[in-house]
Every structure is written in structure tokens, then in C-alpha cells.
Amino acid sequence: MSHEHVSYLELLARGAATEAYDRPVLLARANGAGPEALAELEEAKQLALRVRAELEGRRRREAELSALFATAHDLAGLRDLDAVLRAIVQRARSLLGTEVAYLSLNDPAAGDTYMRVTEGSVSARFQQVRLGMGEGLGGLVAQTARPYVTDDYFGDARFQHTRTIDTAVRDEGLVAILGVPLSLGSQVIGVLFAADRRARVFEREQVALLCSFAAHAAVAIDTANLLAETRSALAELERANDIIREHSGVIERASDVHDRLSELVLHGGGVHDVARAVSEVLGGTVEFTEAGAGTARRAGGHAVREGDDWVAAVSAGGEALGTLVLHGRPDLDPVDQRTLERAALVTSLLLLARRSAGEAEQRVRGELLDDLLDAPDRDRRLLRERAARLRTDSEAPHVVLAARVDRPAGDGDTDAGRRESADRQRLWSAASHLAATRRGLASARDGGTVLLLPLGPGETAADLARQTAKSLGGTLREEVTVGASAPVRAPLDHPDRVAVAYEEARRCLDALRLLHRSGQGAAAEDLGFLGLLLAERRDIGGFVDRTVGQVVAYDRRRGTELVRTLDAYFASGMSPARTKDELHVHVNTVAQRLERIGRLLGPDWQSPARALEIQLALRLHALSDAVGGK
């Protein structure tokens, strides 16, 4: 082997550049080598260059295969579709050494392909372009499922150019473009592109490389889609399981509340027991509200949402009895709504049962009081037994009270009669409830209501009358006038006294109305000298004591003459000057005594009504002293 041949082997061994292979020929020519030797060297050079090209191609294919293997490995490890698409475009740009790489996906619904991911792109218009099937290089690849390459896009007539696509490609500045299909079997799902902003010839090996890479990419995309669908299916399955568990819990709660409500009904539970049980089952706070303003609009038997609360009407036969309000559960599923509605139904049944029992008790209480008023000769032992069953307080002194609703008459007689009848019914119902709570009796009578109530410790008949008027008026939201009798001791032992006391209470009631004191409660002792005429027993001493008792007591303690001064003052026509002549004292003395009297009797003692009562009390006091002195 000649020295020159050895030189070419050395060049191949160290991978010298192409220009280095001209050196042996140039040296031989410089040393005067003949034509045959130079021809042999030229042949050896060409052979070495072919070997070098083959070795270079093998190395390049080895690098490409290695990169393709690494890319396939990386893609196989990705699970998120967006990450897979970005990796595909980045590797395509790196493998082919292009300035730009991008990927479009087909849209079967729209019938076109749209830009999905770009790498190296700078144009927003290009990144958002959509290509119809057959339009542009990409549309042609998507339609034919074949790779297409061009070294001058705008000069290539094989593609259907459109203004939109050409404008986007021109904005990006692309010239040479290679596009290969992303295929799954016979279905094209998109196109993978590699492009440069200068003229470039893509070799056959590069086209084949990008096609191989696109095949791996399509599988990776399909895998990512399948994983996404699997995750979505698993998520749906998990949601379905959650719904099943939630519905199971709801059904268990519904069963629980059914059992608890049934037990409440069987064991005589009340309305608030129902509310408490439903609160525990539904995990909120349930309150019962009596019928009132706004209740009627919640009719229909269904639970309705009002703000963050749920409201269910409690009604029977079209009558609104109240509402159940659930707080703290703004999101209520249909089964829990039915639970609240069922609780409202049970509540209405309990209310009706309670009303029936209450009405029966009211009738019994009314019948007992009617017997005391109308048949006082009944067997007193039987009366006591009936009173004991009603849990009345038979040992305390009682007061008979006559009550009536006072309102202006209506425009028409029919309307007025209807209102009076309704007023009497409402008054009897309210009075019966009050009598039950105070362990007394009540009955409808003479266009109003009569009550027999026990006196509490330290309570007077007047106190009880005022309390009763206030209580009944507040319940009915109407003016209720109440007249009271003097206390009756042991009314069940002396039933004849009850009828007498009722007549006194009625006289007191009539007097209140004549005195324009409707809506008030009073006993005879509150009506001054008029009370003497109305009271069954003429309590003259009590009247005198209530009217001028403090002046009489002051004279007794201090030895003064205030009573005598009062007599002289009224006898002199309420003139201090004539009074001092009558008493033979200085006018200043009269003024001082009158000031003291004012402090004892109050500032209005000289008003006509008070002056009249005081003068009558002074006469009765003088009469009692005269009678007592005899």
C-alpha cells in the first residue's frame, strides 16, 4: 500500500473535513508525480470520500435513531395531553434543526384542523389560524394522510392558497415547510410540521425521520387521550359513588325521622319535640312559628326556600296553623325537603289533636261555671270532683270577671252582627286558655265572657281585672273591657255567691263603658263613690279610707284639724278667705293646711270629680263618727 493510500485511511480514521482529502493529490502533483500516479490518487480520494459519506450517514442515522428512541421513551412516560403535545413539538424542532415546529389537530365537528401547539413561533395570527381540509400544505396533509414538503411555500402551486392562511404564514415569515400526518390506523388526527424562515431542502431521510417521530407521537397522543378518558371515567364513577353514599345517607335520615316522628305521635309528643327531632336528623335548626302575618303565602304543602332558610307550611283544611322553618341548611336535597314537609304534616296533626283536647276541656270548664251560675243548688261534692278533674284551685279566694270586646259598630247591621259573633268566639277561646293557665273557669255568657279566677298572693280584685284586660286585649289585638267582683271565698262551697258576684262584675263592666274607659279592667273599689252603688256589699269604710283616709290618719297622729279645714273649705265654696273666717284663723294658716292636704291627697284633689268624691267621703266619715258615738 502506497504512502498516499495510508494518508487517506488516516483522514478517515480521525474524521477529517472534506477539504483535507485534496491534500495528498496536491502534494503528489507538487512532487512531480506522473499522470498515472495522479489518476490513481484521484480514484483513491473519491473512494475515501464515498467511505466518509457512508460513515457520516451511518453516524447521522445512528444519532437520529438514538434521538427517536429517547423521544419515544420520553413520550411513553408522559400522561398529560398538553405535556405530550409540547414534548412532540419541541423534539421535532430539535431533531430536524428547524427554526419553527408546530402541531395541528383535526376538529371533526368543524371539519377543519386548528393550531394546537407551536415552538419558535412569534406571530399571534399564525398561532390561531385554522385550516380547512385541503387548504394550504397542512390542510392537504390532513386530507390525504401523506407527507408534503416545500422549499418555497408561496411559490408552490400544489397547495390551495387562501388569504387567511397565506397571511398567517407570511406574518410568521416561513418559507420551507415539511408536514407529516399524525395517524392512528387509517384515521388522521393531526399534522406535525417543521419549518424554516429561509429556503431549505428537506432530504428524504429527514422526511422519513419526522414520519417515524409522528407515528410515535400519534400513539402517545392516543395514550394520553385514553388516560384522560379513563381518569374522567374514574372521576365520574367516584362522583356516582359519592351520590350513592349521599342518597343512602339521606334515605337513612328519612327512615330515622319517620321512626322518631311515629314514636313522638304514639307517646304524646308536642310540636317542639317534633322540631327538635327534625333538627337533629337534618343537621340544622328547626323552629315552629305560630300562624300570623305571612303564613298564608306559604301554602301548598311544599317546602320552599326563602333566603338561606327552608319553610314548610303547617296547615289543615285550608287553615294556616303556623310554619316550620329550617335554619343552617341552605342546600337541601329533595329527600330532605320531603322530610321537612312530613314533619310539617305531623305538626299539623299534633296541633289539631291539641286543639280538640283543648276545646273539649274548654267546654267542660264552661259547663262547670254555667252550673255554678245557673244551678247553685247542685251537689257540692260533685262540683268539687269536677273541679278537681280540671285541676282548678278551689281553696284560694276567687274573683268573678265579666269581659267584653269593645269596638265601634260597623257600617252595616249584617257586618256588625258577624263581627260581634266572631269577637265573642275569639274572646271565649282566649279567656278559656287564660282560665286553664290560671287554674280557673271560663264560659261564654251575655254577649261576652265570664271568668272565675283565683287570686294570687297579695293580689286584689282590681289587680286581677287590669291583668285580665291586658292579657285578653293583647291576645285578640282588640280593646277588651273587664269588670271584676269583690273576692268570693270558697266558691265551690258557696256556689250561690258566684251568681251574685257575676252581677256585680257586670255592673262594673257597664260602668266602665259609660265612663268611656273601654279597654280597661277595674273593680268597684276603683270607681270611687260610683263603686258604692255598684258593689253588692256597701263597703263605706273602705271608700272613706281610700278617699280621705290619709288626711284622717294625719289628724289622729298629729292632732291637726285638716278634716275640719276640708269641710270648711268646701262649705265656703273653696274660698280660702271665707274658710279662714269660718275657722277663725289667719289666711296663711288656711294656705298651709291646704298645701299639706294636697301633698296627702295628690295634686288633682280639687278637680270636680275628685272634689265630689272627697266631699261624699267627708260626709260618710262624719256620719260614721256620729253613728259610732251613739
C-alpha positions as CSV (number, residue, x, y, z in Angstrom):
1,M,0.0,0.0,0.0
2,S,1.4,3.3,-1.0
3,H,2.1,6.2,1.3
4,E,-0.8,8.2,-0.2
5,H,-3.3,5.4,0.5
6,V,-2.2,5.4,4.1
7,S,-2.9,9.1,4.3
8,Y,-6.5,8.6,3.2
9,L,-7.0,5.9,5.8
10,E,-5.7,8.3,8.5
11,L,-8.0,11.0,7.3
12,L,-11.0,8.6,7.6
13,A,-9.8,7.4,11.0
14,R,-9.8,10.9,12.5
15,G,-12.9,12.1,10.7
16,A,-11.2,14.9,8.8
17,A,-13.2,17.5,6.9
18,T,-13.8,17.1,3.2
19,E,-11.2,19.7,2.2
20,A,-8.4,17.6,3.8
21,Y,-8.9,14.9,1.2
22,D,-7.5,17.2,-1.5
23,R,-4.1,17.5,0.3
24,P,-2.5,14.1,-0.9
25,V,-3.2,14.9,-4.5
26,L,-1.8,18.4,-4.2
27,L,1.4,17.1,-2.6
28,A,1.9,14.4,-5.3
29,R,1.4,17.0,-8.0
30,A,4.0,19.3,-6.3
31,N,6.5,16.4,-6.1
32,G,6.2,15.9,-9.8
33,A,4.1,12.7,-9.9
34,G,3.1,11.4,-13.3
35,P,-0.3,11.2,-14.8
36,E,-0.9,7.6,-13.8
37,A,0.0,8.2,-10.2
38,L,-2.2,11.3,-10.0
39,A,-5.1,9.4,-11.6
40,E,-4.7,6.6,-9.0
41,L,-4.6,9.1,-6.2
42,E,-7.8,10.8,-7.5
43,E,-9.5,7.4,-7.6
44,A,-8.4,6.7,-4.1
45,K,-9.6,10.1,-2.9
46,Q,-13.1,9.5,-4.4
47,L,-13.2,6.1,-2.8
48,A,-12.2,7.7,0.6
49,L,-14.9,10.4,0.2
50,R,-17.5,7.8,-0.5
51,V,-16.5,5.8,2.5
52,R,-16.5,9.1,4.6
53,A,-20.0,9.9,3.3
54,E,-21.2,6.4,4.2
55,L,-19.7,6.6,7.6
56,E,-21.2,10.1,8.1
57,G,-24.6,8.9,7.1
58,R,-24.4,5.9,9.4
59,R,-23.4,8.1,12.3
60,R,-26.2,10.5,11.5
61,R,-28.8,7.7,11.2
62,E,-27.4,6.3,14.5
63,A,-27.9,9.7,16.2
64,E,-31.3,10.1,14.7
65,L,-32.4,6.6,15.8
66,S,-30.9,7.2,19.2
67,A,-32.9,10.5,19.4
68,L,-36.0,8.8,18.1
69,F,-35.7,6.1,20.8
70,A,-35.1,8.7,23.5
71,T,-38.1,10.7,22.3
72,A,-40.3,7.6,22.2
73,H,-39.2,6.7,25.7
74,D,-39.9,10.3,27.0
75,L,-43.3,10.3,25.3
76,A,-44.2,7.0,26.9
77,G,-43.6,8.5,30.3
78,L,-45.9,11.4,29.8
79,R,-49.6,11.2,30.9
80,D,-50.9,14.7,30.5
81,L,-52.1,15.5,26.9
82,D,-50.7,19.1,27.0
83,A,-47.3,17.9,28.2
84,V,-47.3,15.2,25.4
85,L,-48.1,17.8,22.7
86,R,-45.4,20.2,23.9
87,A,-42.8,17.5,24.0
88,I,-43.6,16.3,20.5
89,V,-43.2,19.8,19.0
90,Q,-40.0,20.5,21.0
91,R,-38.4,17.2,19.9
92,A,-39.4,17.7,16.2
93,R,-37.8,21.1,16.1
94,S,-34.7,19.7,17.8
95,L,-34.3,16.6,15.6
96,L,-34.6,18.5,12.3
97,G,-32.8,21.6,13.5
98,T,-35.5,23.9,12.2
99,E,-36.4,27.4,13.4
100,V,-40.1,26.6,13.9
101,A,-42.1,23.5,14.7
102,Y,-45.8,23.2,15.3
103,L,-48.7,20.8,15.5
104,S,-52.3,21.0,14.5
105,L,-55.2,18.7,15.4
106,N,-58.3,17.8,13.4
107,D,-61.7,19.0,14.5
108,P,-64.3,16.5,13.2
109,A,-67.2,18.7,14.3
110,A,-66.0,21.8,12.4
111,G,-64.4,19.8,9.5
112,D,-61.1,21.6,9.7
113,T,-57.7,21.5,11.5
114,Y,-56.6,24.0,14.1
115,M,-53.2,25.1,15.5
116,R,-52.7,23.4,18.9
117,V,-49.1,23.9,19.9
118,T,-46.2,26.0,18.4
119,E,-42.5,26.2,19.2
120,G,-40.4,29.1,18.0
121,S,-43.5,31.0,16.6
122,V,-43.7,34.7,17.1
123,S,-47.0,35.6,15.3
124,A,-50.2,35.6,17.2
125,R,-52.2,35.3,13.9
126,F,-50.2,32.2,12.9
127,Q,-50.8,30.6,16.3
128,Q,-54.6,31.0,16.0
129,V,-55.0,30.0,12.3
130,R,-57.5,27.3,11.3
131,L,-57.1,25.4,8.0
132,G,-59.9,23.8,6.1
133,M,-59.4,20.3,4.8
134,G,-57.3,20.6,1.6
135,E,-56.3,24.2,2.3
136,G,-52.6,25.0,2.4
137,L,-49.9,22.4,3.0
138,G,-51.3,21.4,6.4
139,G,-54.9,21.0,5.1
140,L,-53.6,18.9,2.2
141,V,-51.6,16.6,4.6
142,A,-54.7,16.3,6.9
143,Q,-56.9,15.4,3.9
144,T,-54.6,13.0,2.1
145,A,-52.8,11.4,5.1
146,R,-49.5,11.9,3.2
147,P,-46.4,13.9,4.0
148,Y,-45.8,17.1,1.9
149,V,-42.7,19.2,1.7
150,T,-41.9,22.5,0.0
151,D,-38.7,24.6,-0.1
152,D,-40.7,27.7,-1.1
153,Y,-44.3,27.8,0.2
154,F,-45.5,30.8,-1.6
155,G,-44.1,29.7,-5.0
156,D,-45.6,26.2,-4.7
157,A,-48.7,25.8,-6.7
158,R,-49.6,22.3,-5.4
159,F,-51.3,23.9,-2.4
160,Q,-54.7,25.7,-2.2
161,H,-53.6,29.1,-1.1
162,T,-56.1,31.2,0.9
163,R,-55.7,34.8,2.1
164,T,-56.2,33.8,5.7
165,I,-53.5,31.0,5.6
166,D,-51.1,32.9,3.4
167,T,-51.3,36.0,5.7
168,A,-50.6,33.9,8.8
169,V,-47.6,32.1,7.1
170,R,-46.3,35.5,5.9
171,D,-46.6,37.0,9.4
172,E,-44.5,34.2,10.7
173,G,-42.0,34.6,7.8
174,L,-42.0,30.8,6.9
175,V,-40.5,29.7,3.6
176,A,-39.6,26.0,3.8
177,I,-42.2,23.7,5.4
178,L,-42.4,20.0,6.0
179,G,-45.7,18.4,7.2
180,V,-46.3,14.8,8.1
181,P,-49.6,13.2,9.2
182,L,-50.3,12.1,12.8
183,S,-52.2,8.8,12.1
184,L,-53.9,6.2,14.1
185,G,-54.6,3.4,11.7
186,S,-56.4,4.9,8.8
187,Q,-57.5,7.9,10.8
188,V,-55.6,11.2,10.6
189,I,-55.8,13.1,13.9
190,G,-53.5,16.0,13.1
191,V,-50.4,17.2,11.3
192,L,-46.8,17.7,12.6
193,F,-44.7,20.5,11.0
194,A,-41.1,21.5,10.8
195,A,-40.3,24.8,9.1
196,D,-37.6,27.4,8.4
197,R,-37.7,31.1,7.6
198,R,-35.3,30.5,4.7
199,A,-35.2,28.3,1.6
200,R,-34.2,24.8,2.6
201,V,-34.3,21.3,1.0
202,F,-35.6,18.7,3.4
203,E,-33.9,15.4,2.5
204,R,-35.7,12.1,2.1
205,E,-34.1,10.8,5.3
206,Q,-35.4,13.9,7.3
207,V,-38.9,13.3,5.9
208,A,-38.8,9.6,7.0
209,L,-37.4,10.6,10.4
210,L,-40.3,13.1,11.0
211,C,-42.8,10.5,9.8
212,S,-41.4,7.9,12.3
213,F,-41.4,10.5,15.0
214,A,-45.0,11.4,14.1
215,A,-46.0,7.7,14.4
216,H,-44.7,7.6,18.0
217,A,-46.3,10.9,18.7
218,A,-49.7,9.8,17.5
219,V,-49.5,6.7,19.8
220,A,-48.5,9.0,22.7
221,I,-51.4,11.3,22.0
222,D,-53.8,8.4,21.8
223,T,-52.5,7.0,25.1
224,A,-52.8,10.4,26.8
225,N,-56.4,10.7,25.5
226,L,-57.2,7.2,26.7
227,L,-55.7,8.0,30.1
228,A,-57.6,11.3,30.2
229,E,-60.8,9.4,29.4
230,T,-60.0,6.8,32.0
231,R,-59.4,9.5,34.6
232,S,-62.6,11.2,33.6
233,A,-64.5,7.8,33.8
234,L,-62.9,7.2,37.2
235,A,-63.9,10.6,38.4
236,E,-67.5,10.1,37.2
237,L,-67.5,6.7,38.9
238,E,-66.3,8.3,42.1
239,R,-68.9,11.0,41.9
240,A,-71.5,8.4,41.3
241,N,-70.3,6.5,44.4
242,D,-70.5,9.7,46.4
243,I,-74.0,10.3,45.1
244,I,-75.0,6.8,46.1
245,R,-73.4,7.2,49.5
246,E,-75.2,10.5,49.9
247,H,-78.5,9.2,48.8
248,S,-78.0,6.2,51.1
249,G,-77.4,8.6,54.0
250,V,-80.5,10.7,53.0
251,I,-82.6,7.5,53.0
252,E,-81.3,6.5,56.4
253,R,-82.1,10.0,57.7
254,A,-85.6,9.8,56.2
255,S,-86.1,6.4,57.8
256,D,-84.7,7.7,61.1
257,V,-87.0,10.8,61.2
258,H,-90.0,8.6,60.2
259,D,-89.4,6.3,63.2
260,R,-88.8,9.2,65.6
261,L,-91.9,11.1,64.4
262,S,-94.0,8.0,64.8
263,E,-92.7,7.5,68.3
264,L,-93.5,11.1,69.2
265,V,-97.0,10.8,68.0
266,L,-97.6,7.5,69.8
267,H,-96.1,8.8,73.1
268,G,-97.9,12.2,73.0
269,G,-95.0,14.4,72.0
270,G,-95.5,18.1,71.3
271,V,-94.8,20.4,68.5
272,H,-91.4,21.5,69.8
273,D,-90.4,17.8,70.3
274,V,-91.0,17.4,66.5
275,A,-88.9,20.5,65.8
276,R,-86.1,19.2,68.0
277,A,-86.1,15.7,66.4
278,V,-86.1,17.1,62.8
279,S,-83.2,19.5,63.8
280,E,-81.1,16.5,64.9
281,V,-81.8,14.4,61.8
282,L,-81.4,17.2,59.2
283,G,-78.4,18.8,60.9
284,G,-79.9,22.3,61.1
285,T,-82.2,24.2,63.5
286,V,-85.9,23.8,63.1
287,E,-88.3,26.3,64.7
288,F,-92.1,26.3,64.8
289,T,-93.8,29.7,64.4
290,E,-97.5,30.1,65.3
291,A,-99.8,31.3,62.5
292,G,-99.5,35.0,61.9
293,A,-98.6,37.6,59.3
294,G,-97.1,36.0,56.2
295,T,-98.1,32.4,57.0
296,A,-100.8,32.1,54.4
297,R,-98.4,32.8,51.5
298,R,-96.6,29.5,52.3
299,A,-99.5,27.3,51.5
300,G,-99.4,24.4,49.1
301,G,-97.8,21.6,51.2
302,H,-94.3,22.0,49.8
303,A,-91.1,23.2,51.4
304,V,-89.9,26.3,49.8
305,R,-86.6,28.2,50.1
306,E,-86.6,31.7,51.5
307,G,-83.1,33.2,51.5
308,D,-80.9,30.6,53.3
309,D,-83.9,29.1,55.1
310,W,-86.4,26.4,54.2
311,V,-90.0,26.9,55.2
312,A,-92.9,24.4,55.3
313,A,-96.4,25.4,56.0
314,V,-98.3,23.8,58.8
315,S,-102.0,23.8,57.8
316,A,-105.2,21.8,58.0
317,G,-108.3,22.1,55.9
318,G,-107.0,25.4,54.3
319,E,-106.4,26.9,57.7
320,A,-102.8,28.1,58.3
321,L,-101.7,26.9,61.8
322,G,-98.1,28.0,61.5
323,T,-94.7,27.2,59.8
324,L,-91.7,25.0,60.3
325,V,-88.5,27.0,59.5
326,L,-85.2,25.2,58.9
327,H,-82.1,27.3,59.5
328,G,-78.5,26.3,58.6
329,R,-79.2,24.0,55.6
330,P,-79.4,26.3,52.5
331,D,-78.7,23.3,50.2
332,L,-81.4,20.8,50.9
333,D,-81.8,17.7,48.6
334,P,-85.3,16.6,47.6
335,V,-85.5,13.7,50.1
336,D,-84.7,16.1,53.0
337,Q,-87.3,18.5,51.6
338,R,-89.9,15.7,51.8
339,T,-88.7,15.0,55.4
340,L,-89.4,18.7,56.4
341,E,-92.8,18.5,54.7
342,R,-93.6,15.3,56.5
343,A,-92.6,16.9,59.8
344,A,-95.0,19.8,59.0
345,L,-97.8,17.3,58.4
346,V,-97.1,15.6,61.7
347,T,-97.0,19.0,63.4
348,S,-100.4,19.9,62.0
349,L,-101.9,16.6,63.3
350,L,-100.5,17.3,66.8
351,L,-101.9,20.8,66.7
352,L,-105.3,19.6,65.7
353,A,-105.2,16.9,68.4
354,R,-104.2,19.5,71.0
355,R,-106.9,21.9,69.7
356,S,-109.5,19.2,70.0
357,A,-108.4,18.3,73.5
358,G,-108.3,22.0,74.4
359,E,-111.8,22.7,73.1
360,A,-113.1,19.7,75.0
361,E,-111.6,21.0,78.2
362,Q,-112.9,24.5,77.5
363,R,-116.4,23.1,77.1
364,V,-116.1,21.2,80.4
365,R,-114.8,24.3,82.2
366,G,-117.6,26.4,80.7
367,E,-120.2,23.8,81.7
368,L,-118.9,23.8,85.3
369,L,-119.1,27.6,85.6
370,D,-122.5,27.6,84.0
371,D,-123.7,25.2,86.7
372,L,-122.3,27.5,89.4
373,L,-124.1,30.5,87.9
374,D,-127.4,28.8,86.9
375,A,-127.8,25.9,89.3
376,P,-126.2,26.8,92.6
377,D,-128.2,24.0,94.4
378,R,-126.2,21.3,92.7
379,D,-124.5,18.7,94.8
380,R,-121.4,20.4,96.1
381,R,-119.4,17.2,96.4
382,L,-119.9,16.6,92.7
383,L,-118.9,20.1,91.9
384,R,-115.7,19.7,93.8
385,E,-114.9,16.4,92.0
386,R,-115.5,18.1,88.6
387,A,-113.3,21.0,89.6
388,A,-110.5,18.6,90.8
389,R,-110.5,16.8,87.4
390,L,-109.9,20.3,85.8
391,R,-107.1,21.0,88.3
392,T,-108.8,24.2,89.5
393,D,-107.6,25.9,92.6
394,S,-110.6,25.6,94.8
395,E,-109.0,26.8,98.1
396,A,-108.0,30.3,97.1
397,P,-110.4,33.3,97.1
398,H,-111.8,33.8,93.6
399,V,-113.0,36.8,91.6
400,V,-115.7,36.8,89.0
401,L,-114.8,38.8,85.9
402,A,-117.1,39.9,83.1
403,A,-115.2,40.6,79.9
404,R,-116.4,42.1,76.6
405,V,-114.8,43.2,73.3
406,D,-115.4,47.0,72.7
407,R,-115.2,48.2,69.2
408,P,-117.1,50.8,67.1
409,A,-120.1,49.5,65.3
410,G,-119.8,48.6,61.6
411,D,-121.5,50.4,58.7
412,G,-124.0,47.6,58.1
413,D,-126.0,45.6,60.5
414,T,-125.1,42.3,58.9
415,D,-121.4,43.0,59.1
416,A,-121.7,44.3,62.6
417,G,-123.5,41.1,63.7
418,R,-121.0,38.9,62.0
419,R,-118.1,40.7,63.7
420,E,-119.7,40.6,67.1
421,S,-120.2,36.9,66.8
422,A,-116.6,36.4,65.7
423,D,-115.4,38.6,68.6
424,R,-117.4,36.6,71.1
425,Q,-115.9,33.3,69.8
426,R,-112.4,34.7,69.9
427,L,-112.9,36.2,73.3
428,W,-114.2,32.9,74.7
429,S,-111.3,31.0,73.2
430,A,-108.7,33.4,74.7
431,A,-110.5,33.5,78.1
432,S,-110.7,29.7,78.2
433,H,-106.9,29.5,77.6
434,L,-106.3,32.1,80.3
435,A,-108.6,30.3,82.7
436,A,-106.7,27.0,82.1
437,T,-103.3,28.5,82.7
438,R,-104.6,30.2,85.9
439,R,-106.5,27.1,87.1
440,G,-109.8,28.8,86.8
441,L,-113.0,28.6,84.8
442,A,-114.5,30.5,81.8
443,S,-117.7,30.5,79.9
444,A,-119.4,32.5,77.1
445,R,-122.3,34.5,78.5
446,D,-124.5,37.6,77.8
447,G,-122.6,38.6,74.7
448,G,-119.2,38.4,76.4
449,T,-117.3,36.1,78.6
450,V,-117.4,35.3,82.3
451,L,-114.3,34.1,84.2
452,L,-113.8,32.7,87.7
453,L,-110.1,33.1,88.6
454,P,-108.3,32.6,91.8
455,L,-106.5,35.5,93.5
456,G,-102.7,35.2,93.8
457,P,-100.8,36.1,96.9
458,G,-101.1,39.9,97.6
459,E,-103.3,40.3,94.6
460,T,-106.5,42.4,94.6
461,A,-109.6,42.1,92.5
462,A,-108.7,45.3,90.8
463,D,-105.2,44.0,90.0
464,L,-106.7,40.8,88.5
465,A,-109.2,42.8,86.4
466,R,-106.4,45.0,84.9
467,Q,-104.2,42.0,84.2
468,T,-107.1,40.1,82.5
469,A,-108.0,43.1,80.3
470,K,-104.3,43.5,79.3
471,S,-103.9,39.8,78.6
472,L,-107.1,39.3,76.6
473,G,-106.6,42.5,74.7
474,G,-103.0,41.5,73.7
475,T,-104.2,38.1,72.5
476,L,-107.1,39.5,70.5
477,R,-105.4,42.7,69.4
478,E,-108.7,44.4,70.4
479,E,-109.8,46.5,73.3
480,V,-111.2,44.2,76.0
481,T,-113.0,45.7,79.0
482,V,-113.2,43.7,82.2
483,G,-115.3,44.3,85.3
484,A,-114.4,42.5,88.5
485,S,-116.4,41.5,91.6
486,A,-115.3,41.6,95.1
487,P,-113.4,38.4,96.1
488,V,-115.6,35.3,96.7
489,R,-114.3,32.8,99.3
490,A,-114.7,29.1,98.7
491,P,-116.9,29.5,95.7
492,L,-117.4,25.7,95.4
493,D,-118.7,25.6,98.9
494,H,-121.0,28.6,98.4
495,P,-122.0,28.5,94.7
496,D,-124.9,30.9,95.3
497,R,-122.3,33.7,95.9
498,V,-120.9,33.2,92.3
499,A,-124.1,34.4,90.6
500,V,-124.3,37.4,92.9
501,A,-120.6,38.3,92.2
502,Y,-121.2,37.9,88.5
503,E,-124.0,40.6,88.6
504,E,-121.6,42.9,90.5
505,A,-118.9,42.3,87.8
506,R,-121.4,43.1,85.0
507,R,-122.4,46.3,86.7
508,C,-118.8,47.3,87.0
509,L,-118.3,46.4,83.3
510,D,-121.2,48.6,82.2
511,A,-120.0,51.5,84.4
512,L,-116.5,51.3,82.7
513,R,-118.1,51.6,79.3
514,L,-120.3,54.5,80.4
515,L,-117.3,56.2,81.9
516,H,-115.5,55.8,78.5
517,R,-112.9,53.6,80.0
518,S,-113.1,50.8,77.3
519,G,-110.2,48.5,77.2
520,Q,-109.5,48.8,80.9
521,G,-110.1,46.5,83.8
522,A,-111.4,47.6,87.2
523,A,-113.3,46.5,90.3
524,A,-115.9,48.5,92.2
525,E,-113.2,49.9,94.5
526,D,-111.6,51.6,91.5
527,L,-114.8,53.6,90.7
528,G,-115.0,55.8,93.8
529,F,-118.4,56.7,95.1
530,L,-119.9,55.1,91.9
531,G,-118.4,51.8,93.2
532,L,-120.6,52.1,96.3
533,L,-123.7,52.0,94.1
534,L,-122.4,49.1,92.0
535,A,-120.9,46.9,94.7
536,E,-123.0,44.1,96.1
537,R,-121.7,44.9,99.6
538,R,-121.6,48.6,100.5
539,D,-118.0,49.0,101.8
540,I,-118.5,52.5,103.1
541,G,-115.4,52.3,105.4
542,G,-113.3,51.1,102.5
543,F,-114.5,54.0,100.3
544,V,-113.8,56.6,103.1
545,D,-110.4,55.1,103.7
546,R,-109.4,55.1,100.0
547,T,-110.6,58.7,99.5
548,V,-109.6,60.7,102.7
549,G,-108.0,58.0,104.9
550,Q,-104.6,59.7,104.8
551,V,-106.0,63.0,106.0
552,V,-107.9,61.4,108.8
553,A,-104.8,59.4,109.8
554,Y,-102.7,62.5,109.8
555,D,-105.1,64.3,112.1
556,R,-105.1,61.4,114.5
557,R,-101.3,61.2,114.6
558,R,-100.6,64.9,114.8
559,G,-103.7,66.3,116.4
560,T,-104.3,68.7,113.5
561,E,-107.6,69.8,112.0
562,L,-107.1,69.0,108.3
563,V,-110.5,67.2,108.1
564,R,-112.3,70.3,109.7
565,T,-110.4,72.5,107.3
566,L,-111.6,70.5,104.3
567,D,-115.2,70.7,105.5
568,A,-115.0,74.4,105.9
569,Y,-113.2,74.8,102.6
570,F,-115.9,73.0,100.6
571,A,-118.7,74.7,102.6
572,S,-117.1,78.1,101.7
573,G,-117.2,77.4,98.0
574,M,-113.5,76.5,98.0
575,S,-112.6,80.1,99.0
576,P,-109.6,80.4,101.4
577,A,-110.7,83.9,102.6
578,R,-114.2,82.7,103.6
579,T,-112.6,79.5,105.1
580,K,-110.3,81.5,107.5
581,D,-113.5,83.4,108.7
582,E,-115.2,80.1,109.2
583,L,-112.3,78.7,111.2
584,H,-111.3,82.0,112.8
585,V,-107.6,81.5,111.7
586,H,-105.2,83.6,109.6
587,V,-105.4,83.1,105.9
588,N,-101.8,81.9,105.8
589,T,-102.8,79.1,108.2
590,V,-105.5,78.0,105.8
591,A,-103.0,78.1,102.9
592,Q,-100.5,75.9,104.8
593,R,-103.2,73.4,105.7
594,L,-104.4,73.2,102.1
595,E,-100.8,72.7,100.9
596,R,-100.5,69.8,103.4
597,I,-103.8,68.3,102.2
598,G,-102.6,68.5,98.6
599,R,-99.5,66.5,99.5
600,L,-101.6,63.8,101.2
601,L,-104.3,63.5,98.5
602,G,-102.4,64.3,95.3
603,P,-102.3,67.4,93.0
604,D,-105.7,66.8,91.4
605,W,-107.7,66.7,94.6
606,Q,-109.5,69.9,93.8
607,S,-110.7,68.7,90.3
608,P,-114.5,68.4,90.1
609,A,-114.6,64.6,90.1
610,R,-112.1,64.2,93.0
611,A,-113.7,67.1,94.9
612,L,-117.1,65.4,94.7
613,E,-115.8,62.1,96.0
614,I,-113.9,63.8,98.8
615,Q,-117.0,65.7,99.9
616,L,-119.0,62.5,99.9
617,A,-116.3,60.7,101.9
618,L,-116.2,63.6,104.4
619,R,-120.0,63.3,104.9
620,L,-119.8,59.5,105.3
621,H,-116.9,59.9,107.7
622,A,-118.9,62.3,109.8
623,L,-121.9,60.1,109.7
624,S,-119.9,57.0,110.8
625,D,-118.4,59.1,113.6
626,A,-121.9,60.2,114.7
627,V,-123.3,56.7,114.5
628,G,-120.3,55.3,116.3
629,G,-120.6,57.9,119.1
630,K,-124.1,57.0,119.9
